Structure formats: structure tokens, C-alpha cells
């Protein structure tokens, strides 16, 4: 699978897990279904994807399992309390924990989480080689991991505030937009950061050649 195909797969996953549940919610609300049930059916779209992935690959990754677990927690809490906002807030809990895992991976363990995500696009051999040989490459990946973690942590906190401040319909509309906007900002920042790092590395290399 080439880089463009991988990017299309990520976009498709974001559509299924983020945009499609909101569309399902608004359609069901138009037919008079309650907020709790409409949100449950909307979130169920992502669960169906996880189940289909499990049936096809005979395995489930940690993030997919975590999403499924939060779905169960969110729907149970919403039905027990009668408050549909918990169904929306569960996504913030998932994002917040993912953000903390990202930040933690930059300081604990052999490699930060961004390394494994970036390796999917750049190719395993080149990424492994750069990681083993270049200290600056390792440093930059850790910086990127921390920035992405902080970005998603802020997004999770803001989304909780939105969920318990705005109406449920507005929360359903704004929540995925917050996630999409945060992801877009982080992608743009990453491209600029990588460009700056490459430029700085080239200047360092040229300086070494002049001194040698």
C-alpha cells in the first residue's frame, strides 16, 4: 500500500468514525428518536467498523478495543443517567487518554508513538535507519509526539466544555469539527516543523563539510 492509499484509508476511517455518526444522529432525530438512542445508533457505526475489521483480520488493535470500551461506557452512562451528553463526552475521554499516552511515550519506552505512525508513511527501513543513526531525528520525533499529545489534550478539554455548555445538537455538530480542526492544525505544524528541521540539518551538514 503506497502513501496515497494509506492517506485515503485514514481519511475514510475519520469519516466513518467522526462524520458518519453525526449524520446518523441528525437523521434519526428528524424521525423523532430521542437524543440518547440517536447518539447510540450513531456511535454504533464505528462499532460496526471495528467488528468488521476483527472479522476480516481476526485481530483487534488496542485503539479499536479502547474505542469499543468507551462506547460501552458512554452508552451505559447515558442510559442510566438519561443524559445524552455523556455519549458525546466519551469521545473526549478517548482523545484525552490517547493524548496522555502520546506524551508519555515521548519520555517512557524505546520509541515515541509518532515513530510508529510515521513509519507507516515513510517506510519501515528508512525510518529504522534514521532512528538508529541520527540523534536529531530521534529528538525531533519526540518533540512532534509531545506537541501532538498536547494538541489533542487541549482539544479533549475544550470538547468537554462544549458538550456541557452548548445544546446537544450543537455539541454533535461542533465536536467532530473540533477534532478535524485540531488534526488539520497539527498536520500543518508538522509539515512546517519537518521542513525547518530538514533545512537546519542541511545547513549543519554543509557547515561540517566546509570545516572538514
N, C-alpha and C positions, 0 to 999 in steps of 0.2 A: 504494500500500500504506500503510494507516494505522499508527499507533503500536502498537496491539494486535496487528495482523497481523505486524509486524516482531518484536515481543516473542515471539510464538508461534514464529516462524521460528528465532529464536535458541535458544529452549528445545528445539525439535525437533533443531537442529544439535548442541546439547550432549548430548542423549540419544543421538543416533546416534554421535557421536564419543567420548563418555565412558562412558555407562552400557551401551550395547548391546555393545561389545567385551568388557566384563567378564562380561555374561550369557552370551555365546557361549563365552567361555573356560571358565566353570564347567560349562556343559552338555557341552562336548567332553571335559572332564576326567572327568566322570561315565561317559563311554563308554570311558575308558582311554587317551585320547590323551595324548601327552607334553606337558609344560609349554610347550616351545618351539613345537610345532605348534599347540597350542590358542591360545597368545598370537598366533601369526602369523595364524591364521584370524580371531581376534577383531579384531585391528588391521586386517585386510583389509576389514572392514565399512566403516571410514572411507575406505579407498582406493576402494571401490566407489562411495561417495557422491561423491568427488572426480571420478571418471571420468564418472559420470552428469551431474554439473554441467558438465563440459567438453563432453560430447556435446550437452547441451541449449543451452548458451550459447556454445559454440565459443571459450571462453576460460577461463583458469585464473588465479586471483589469486595473489599472492605467498605468502600464508599457506598456501593449499591446496597449492601446489607445495612449500613448506617441509615441511609435514606428510608429503607423499608421499616426499620425500627422506629424512626422518628414519625413515620406515617401512622404507625400503630399507636404511638404515644399521643400524637396530636388528635387523632380521631377519638380515642378513648377519653381524653381530657375534655374535648368539645362536647361529647355526648353526655358525660357525667355532669358537667357544669352548665350545659346549654349555651355556652358562649363560643360562637364560631371563630372568634379572633384567635383562639389557641391553635386552630388548624393552620392559620396563616403564620402565626408566630413560630411554629415548629420549624419553618424553613430558616428562620434567623438562628435558631439553636443549632441546626445543622451547619450553617455557614460559619457561625461563631466557633464551633468546635474544630471545624476544618481549618479555620484561620489560626487557632492556637496550635494545632498540630503542625501547620506550616512553619510558624515562628519557632516552635520547639525543635523542629528538625534541622534548623539552621545552627543550633548550638549543641544538640544531643544527637548522637549517631554518626555514622560514617559520612553520609551524604544528605544534603537538604532535599526537600521534596521537589523543588524546581528542577533538580538534576534529572529525576525520573520522567518528569513531564517534558522537559526539553529534549531528552534523548529520543522520545517518540518522533520528533520532527527532524532532528539533525542527523539521526543515525547512530546506532549504539557504538560502533567502532571509533568514530571521530570524537564522540563525546567522552568515551572512556579514556582515550589517549590524551585529550586535553586535560581531563581531570587529574590524571596521573602525573602529567608533566608540568603543568602551569599553575603556580600558586595564585596568580592574579585571577585566573579562570575560576578557581575554587572560591576565592574571595567574592568575586562578582556574583556567582550563583547564590551564595549565602545572603548577600545584600538584596538580591532580587527576591529571594524567598521571604525575607523579613518584610520587605515592602509590600509584597502581595498579601502576606498574612495580616499586616496592619490594615491594609486597604479593605479586606473582607471583614475584618473585625469591626471596623468603623461602620461598614455597610450593615452588618448584623445589628449593631446597636441602634442605628438610625431607623432600620426597618421595624424594630420593636416599638420605637416611639411612634412611628407612622401607624402601625397596626392598632395601637391602643389610644390613638388621638383622632384619626380620621374615621369616616364611616367604613363599614365592611366592604362595600362595593368599591370605594376609592382605594382602600388598602389592597384589594385584589388587583386593581389596575396599577397602582404605584409600585407595589413590591417587586414584580418582575422587572419593571423599568429601572428601579434602583440597582438591582443585580446586574442588568445589562449595561447600565451606565458605568458602574464601578469596574466591570470587566473591561469595557472599552478604554476607560482611562488608564487602567493598569497595562493593557496591551500597548497603548501609545507610549506610555512612560517606559516600558520595557524596550521598545524599538529605539527610542532616543538614548536610553542608557547603554544598550548594546553598541549603538553607533559611536557614542562617546568613548566607550571602553576600547573599541577597536581602533579608533583614532589615536587614543592615548597609547595603546600598545604599539601601534605603528611608529609613533614618534619616539618611544623608548627604544625600539629596535633600531631605528635609523641613527639615534644618538650613540648607541653601543657600537654600531658599525663605523661611525666617524672616529670614535675614540680608539678603536682597535687598529 
